[in-house]
Amino acid sequence: MVREEMRRELTRAALERRTITYGYLMKKFELARGDAGETVVGVLGEIDREESRSGAPGFAAIVVRKDTGYPGGGFFCWEDIPANLRRPRERCQDPKLSQAEKDFVRGLQEKIWAYYRDHT
């Protein structure tokens, strides 16, 4: 149930061309911080894997930290990040993003917004 509701919330954000914060999702869906299981990033990861199987880009790049306006450092530790941007495990919690990482996120956000505009 949480996955379906969160997916609807993420779709709404994508259709409105906006980002959404981890904190908002945590509060709205009563999820803990973390990256596996019934946590905000765990559920987001499950939703994104489902979206990917259907050819959609998913939503991870539009879920951002309130303080930076970008996804957390862990975003760059996911397997599908290009090798030149993929971070080593010890940097997964570092919220500071390089310009190349910021540019990559902005490109993904545009792709997400365009996809859901055209496919919803």
Residue, then its C-alpha position, 0 to 999 in steps of 0.5 A: m500500500v505504501r508503495e502505491e501511494m508513494r508512487r502516486e505522490l512521485t508521479r504527481a511531482a513528476l507531472e508538476r515538474r518539481t522535486i520532492t524531499y526525502g523528509y516529506l516522504m518520510k513524514k507522509f508515509e511514516l518511513a525511517r531513514g535508510d536504504a533498505g527495506e521499509t525505509v524511504v530509500g528502500v521503498l523508492g528503490e523498489i518503485d524505481r526497479e518496477e518503473s525500470r522494468s516497464g521502460a520508465p526512468g523512475f523517480a530517484a533523481i527528483v527525490v532530494r535533500k532539503d538542504t542541497g536540493y539534490p539527491g543524497g550521496g548514496f544516489f551515486c552509489w547505485e549500480d546504474i550510475p555511469a562508472n565515471l560518476r559512481r562513488p566508492r562506498e566510503r563516499c556514499q554518505d557525503p552530501k557534497l556533489s561535484q558539478a558533474e554530479k549536479d549536471f547529471v542529476r539535472g539531466l535525469q530530472e528533465k528526462i523524468w519530467a518529460y517521460y511522465r508528461d508524455h506517458t501519463 
